[in-house]
């Protein structure tokens, strides 16, 4: 599929949402810092930024609504979806750091040994239904009942994608196992395990029966995940982190065209690489 940075990755709505998200993050950091210095058991924090790529299981997508006055209520079964990591944008458009599928984390250490943490996690991921699939479709379109294999094309029955994006927001509990407990200046590994749950706020781009709508950001479902990996400290505070993640995402009311809704669920695998910085107090 052709990469289209401008159309899919930098809408005005996303820029406004990004500024609001930045403000919320700053308020959260300020609040936790103040509390951590008083009575709450927070012994430090860390910040991370990085990129990811995904693999998705097949899913059944149920569409319900009305397009141009024609009602529909049907399900497409075993739909194949792919990501769009846009990693080439890192060197082609290095200033636009949010074009590739990115991650950020804000973590708060719960003990001075830095073995336990609570983490605010955001994964900007993209999910695209591959065009020209032959899928079994069952339900009604207008007054016609269908129950047959159908070639699904962009200009035909539907095209469906969360490209700005699938957007996983969740809270992780993190357990660290530092391998060097005596000298933590640099050059040591820290294996970890993360358990998380949260919700999705996708921006879904949909074409149904030839009519397209690039929707607004919308609370659309819930998710849970488990993640494992290791971070490597290159100095006392700077580190690299590489993890693998798997989870389940359920979209209960993704927006489609003319006020319609779509529901679907999938499992996923995610590979993530980030850089981070510890803030101690």
Backbone torsions as a table, in degrees:
resi	resn	phi	psi	omega
1	UNK	NA	141.3	-175.9
2	UNK	-70.4	135.9	174.2
3	UNK	-75.4	130.2	177.9
4	UNK	-131.9	86.8	-174.6
5	UNK	-59.7	-46.9	-172.7
6	UNK	-65.7	-46.6	-173.3
7	UNK	-71.2	-37.1	-169.3
8	UNK	-103.4	-19.7	-167.4
9	UNK	-117.4	-12.8	-174.5
10	UNK	-135.5	48.1	176.4
11	UNK	-71.9	158.7	-179.6
12	UNK	-60.7	-37.6	179.5
13	UNK	-59.4	-37.9	-179.9
14	UNK	-68.7	-37.2	179.8
15	UNK	-63.4	-42.7	177.7
16	UNK	-63.5	-44.2	178.9
17	UNK	-63.0	-38.6	179.1
18	UNK	-62.8	-42.5	178.4
19	UNK	-63.9	-40.8	178.7
20	UNK	-65.5	-41.6	178.8
21	UNK	-62.1	-39.7	178.7
22	UNK	-62.5	-41.9	179.0
23	UNK	-63.3	-44.2	178.8
24	UNK	-61.2	-43.6	179.2
25	UNK	-60.3	-44.9	179.4
26	UNK	-62.4	-40.8	177.9
27	UNK	-64.5	-40.8	178.4
28	UNK	-62.4	-46.1	179.8
29	UNK	-60.4	-46.2	-179.8
30	UNK	-60.8	-44.5	-178.9
31	UNK	-64.8	-47.5	-179.5
32	UNK	-65.4	-36.3	178.7
33	UNK	-62.9	-45.5	-179.8
34	UNK	-62.7	-44.5	-180.0
35	UNK	-67.0	-42.0	-178.7
36	UNK	-61.3	-31.2	-179.5
37	UNK	-81.8	-7.8	-179.4
38	UNK	-104.9	-89.1	-170.2
39	UNK	-123.7	-16.2	-178.0
40	UNK	-79.2	142.2	-173.4
41	UNK	-77.0	61.6	175.0
42	UNK	-108.4	124.0	-171.8
43	UNK	-109.6	11.4	-178.8
44	UNK	151.9	177.9	-179.4
45	UNK	-150.6	172.4	176.7
46	UNK	-147.1	154.6	178.3
47	UNK	-123.6	142.1	-179.8
48	UNK	-139.7	151.5	174.0
49	UNK	-145.3	140.0	178.4
50	UNK	-173.2	-162.1	-173.1
51	UNK	-136.4	164.1	-173.7
52	UNK	-145.9	164.7	169.3
53	UNK	-139.7	151.8	-171.9
54	UNK	-127.5	158.8	167.0
55	UNK	-134.9	133.6	-174.1
56	UNK	-115.7	149.0	169.8
57	UNK	-77.0	165.8	173.7
58	UNK	-70.7	154.6	-179.2
59	UNK	-142.5	156.4	173.1
60	UNK	-95.2	123.6	-178.0
61	UNK	-109.4	123.0	179.6
62	UNK	-103.3	122.4	178.3
63	UNK	-108.8	134.7	177.1
64	UNK	-144.4	132.0	179.2
65	UNK	161.9	-151.2	-179.6
66	UNK	-150.4	130.4	178.9
67	UNK	-117.9	122.6	-177.7
68	UNK	52.9	37.8	176.9
69	UNK	82.1	0.2	179.7
70	UNK	-103.1	114.7	-177.7
71	UNK	-72.9	154.1	174.7
72	UNK	-146.4	149.4	178.1
73	UNK	-156.8	91.2	-175.3
74	UNK	-145.7	162.9	178.5
75	UNK	-124.8	133.3	171.3
76	UNK	-102.1	127.5	-170.9
77	UNK	-101.0	146.4	175.3
78	UNK	53.4	51.3	-178.6
79	UNK	-79.2	133.9	178.9
80	UNK	-93.2	127.0	176.9
81	UNK	-122.2	149.8	-180.0
82	UNK	-130.4	164.7	175.7
83	UNK	-92.2	179.3	174.1
84	UNK	-142.3	84.4	-169.4
85	UNK	-74.2	-22.0	176.5
86	UNK	52.2	36.3	-178.0
87	UNK	-63.4	-24.6	179.4
88	UNK	-65.7	-17.0	177.8
89	UNK	-68.5	-19.1	-179.9
90	UNK	-60.3	-37.7	178.0
91	UNK	-103.2	-22.2	178.3
92	UNK	-79.8	-37.4	-179.6
93	UNK	-134.7	65.0	-172.4
94	UNK	-62.9	-22.8	179.8
95	UNK	-73.9	-31.7	-178.6
96	UNK	-87.9	76.7	-170.7
97	UNK	-70.6	-15.9	-178.5
98	UNK	-96.7	10.0	175.6
99	UNK	-71.0	-49.2	176.2
100	UNK	-68.1	167.7	174.6
101	UNK	-68.4	113.7	-171.4
102	UNK	-116.9	166.4	177.7
103	UNK	-134.5	145.6	163.3
104	UNK	-137.8	150.2	179.1
105	UNK	-135.1	144.4	171.7
106	UNK	-127.8	113.1	-175.4
107	UNK	-113.8	153.2	-179.6
108	UNK	-129.4	114.8	179.6
109	UNK	-70.4	136.4	-176.6
110	UNK	-100.3	-5.9	175.9
111	UNK	-146.9	160.9	-175.5
112	UNK	-70.8	-20.6	176.7
113	UNK	-75.9	-9.8	-180.0
114	UNK	58.9	44.1	176.9
115	UNK	-105.9	-10.8	-179.8
116	UNK	-134.9	143.1	-179.5
117	UNK	-154.9	157.7	168.2
118	UNK	-112.3	135.8	-170.6
119	UNK	-131.1	129.4	169.0
120	UNK	-86.6	125.4	-170.4
121	UNK	-127.9	132.7	173.0
122	UNK	-130.1	126.3	174.6
123	UNK	-114.7	112.9	172.8
124	UNK	-86.0	102.4	-179.3
125	UNK	-117.1	163.6	179.8
126	UNK	-128.4	139.3	-179.0
127	UNK	-129.6	123.0	-176.3
128	UNK	-129.2	125.1	172.6
129	UNK	-71.6	123.0	-179.8
130	UNK	-64.8	132.3	179.5
131	UNK	-70.9	161.1	172.8
132	UNK	63.1	36.1	171.6
133	UNK	-88.8	144.8	171.1
134	UNK	-96.2	111.0	-172.7
135	UNK	-122.6	151.8	172.6
136	UNK	-81.2	123.9	-177.5
137	UNK	-119.1	131.8	-177.3
138	UNK	-137.8	129.5	178.2
139	UNK	148.3	-153.7	-176.4
140	UNK	-124.4	142.9	171.1
141	UNK	-131.4	114.0	-171.0
142	UNK	63.9	-129.8	177.6
143	UNK	-100.6	15.6	-177.2
144	UNK	-106.0	131.5	175.6
145	UNK	-96.2	132.0	178.9
146	UNK	-123.8	145.8	176.8
147	UNK	-156.4	78.2	-171.3
148	UNK	-160.9	163.4	172.6
149	UNK	-73.0	134.3	-173.4
150	UNK	-137.0	137.3	173.4
151	UNK	-78.4	116.1	-177.0
152	UNK	-96.0	117.6	-177.6
153	UNK	-122.4	161.6	-179.5
154	UNK	-59.1	-37.8	-178.1
155	UNK	-98.2	5.7	-178.8
156	UNK	-106.4	-111.9	-174.5
157	UNK	-67.0	-56.0	178.2
158	UNK	-164.5	157.2	163.8
159	UNK	-132.2	139.4	-168.2
160	UNK	-144.2	127.7	178.8
161	UNK	-155.5	139.0	168.0
162	UNK	-99.7	86.2	-175.4
163	UNK	-107.0	0.3	173.8
164	UNK	-132.9	37.1	-1.4
165	UNK	-147.3	-145.7	174.2
166	UNK	-73.0	-34.6	164.0
167	UNK	56.3	89.7	178.8
168	UNK	-97.1	117.7	173.6
169	UNK	-110.5	125.5	176.6
170	UNK	-158.7	169.6	177.8
171	UNK	-107.5	130.8	178.0
172	UNK	-109.7	141.1	160.9
173	UNK	-95.8	130.8	-173.2
174	UNK	-120.5	132.3	173.2
175	UNK	-115.5	123.3	178.3
176	UNK	-106.5	149.4	173.9
177	UNK	-128.3	83.8	-179.5
178	UNK	-60.8	131.3	-179.4
179	UNK	-86.6	-13.6	178.7
180	UNK	-124.3	101.1	-174.7
181	UNK	-95.2	-6.3	-176.5
182	UNK	-104.3	-42.6	-178.3
183	UNK	-122.9	102.7	-176.6
184	UNK	-109.1	40.2	178.7
185	UNK	-82.5	-41.5	-178.7
186	UNK	-176.5	164.6	171.1
187	UNK	72.5	38.2	177.1
188	UNK	-138.0	158.1	-176.3
189	UNK	-103.9	149.7	176.0
190	UNK	-133.5	98.8	172.4
191	UNK	-65.4	157.1	-176.2
192	UNK	-153.4	161.2	172.7
193	UNK	-137.9	135.5	-178.2
194	UNK	-126.7	136.1	173.8
195	UNK	-120.6	129.4	-174.3
196	UNK	-141.7	160.9	174.5
197	UNK	-152.8	153.1	-179.2
198	UNK	179.5	-142.6	-172.3
199	UNK	-145.3	171.2	179.2
200	UNK	-120.5	141.5	172.3
201	UNK	-126.3	81.5	-176.8
202	UNK	-81.5	164.3	167.1
203	UNK	-122.8	100.6	-167.2
204	UNK	-96.4	127.9	178.1
205	UNK	-102.7	116.4	-171.6
206	UNK	-129.7	139.3	168.6
207	UNK	-122.6	124.5	178.5
208	UNK	-129.8	125.5	179.5
209	UNK	53.5	36.0	177.1
210	UNK	86.7	-3.9	-179.8
211	UNK	-105.0	125.0	-174.9
212	UNK	-106.6	145.2	171.9
213	UNK	-145.0	123.4	172.2
214	UNK	-92.4	103.3	-166.2
215	UNK	-74.4	178.0	175.9
216	UNK	-89.2	163.9	173.3
217	UNK	-65.4	141.9	-169.2
218	UNK	-157.9	133.7	173.4
219	UNK	-66.7	117.4	-166.5
220	UNK	-131.0	2.5	179.9
221	UNK	165.9	-164.9	-174.4
222	UNK	-138.6	166.7	-175.9
223	UNK	-156.4	163.9	172.8
224	UNK	-145.0	153.3	-175.1
225	UNK	-153.4	160.3	169.8
226	UNK	-133.3	140.9	-172.7
227	UNK	-141.7	141.1	177.6
228	UNK	-140.8	152.9	179.8
229	UNK	172.4	-154.7	-176.1
230	UNK	-148.7	145.9	170.3
231	UNK	-117.0	150.8	-177.5
232	UNK	-124.9	123.1	-178.7
233	UNK	-85.4	120.6	176.5
234	UNK	-92.2	-12.6	172.4
235	UNK	-153.0	-173.4	-179.3
236	UNK	-60.4	-32.3	-174.3
237	UNK	-117.9	-29.4	-178.0
238	UNK	-86.4	141.0	178.7
239	UNK	-148.1	157.0	167.7
240	UNK	-103.1	146.9	177.0
241	UNK	-134.8	133.8	176.3
242	UNK	-127.6	126.6	-177.6
243	UNK	-139.1	159.0	168.5
244	UNK	-116.6	142.8	-171.9
245	UNK	-136.6	143.3	172.4
246	UNK	-136.0	151.3	-177.2
247	UNK	-167.9	-177.6	-179.5
248	UNK	-130.0	130.1	179.6
249	UNK	-123.7	131.1	-179.4
250	UNK	-123.2	112.2	176.3
251	UNK	-93.5	111.3	-175.4
252	UNK	-92.2	-20.7	179.9
253	UNK	-158.0	59.6	172.7
254	UNK	-67.2	142.5	-177.2
255	UNK	-82.1	142.6	175.1
256	UNK	-121.2	-132.8	-173.4
257	UNK	-103.2	142.0	176.5
258	UNK	54.9	41.0	176.6
259	UNK	81.2	7.9	178.6
260	UNK	-75.0	168.6	-179.1
261	UNK	-130.7	155.6	174.3
262	UNK	-133.7	142.5	174.9
263	UNK	-125.6	139.4	173.4
264	UNK	-165.4	164.9	-179.0
265	UNK	-143.1	149.0	177.8
266	UNK	-153.0	156.6	167.4
267	UNK	-94.9	160.7	-178.6
268	UNK	-149.2	155.9	168.2
269	UNK	-117.3	139.9	-176.4
270	UNK	-137.1	131.0	173.0
271	UNK	-105.1	130.5	-171.4
272	UNK	-132.1	136.6	173.0
273	UNK	-131.7	128.2	-177.8
274	UNK	-137.1	163.0	166.6
275	UNK	-113.6	151.4	-175.9
276	UNK	-147.1	169.5	-179.0
277	UNK	-143.7	129.3	176.0
278	UNK	-85.1	137.4	173.1
279	UNK	-116.3	117.8	-175.0
280	UNK	-106.9	150.8	169.7
281	UNK	-146.7	NA	NA
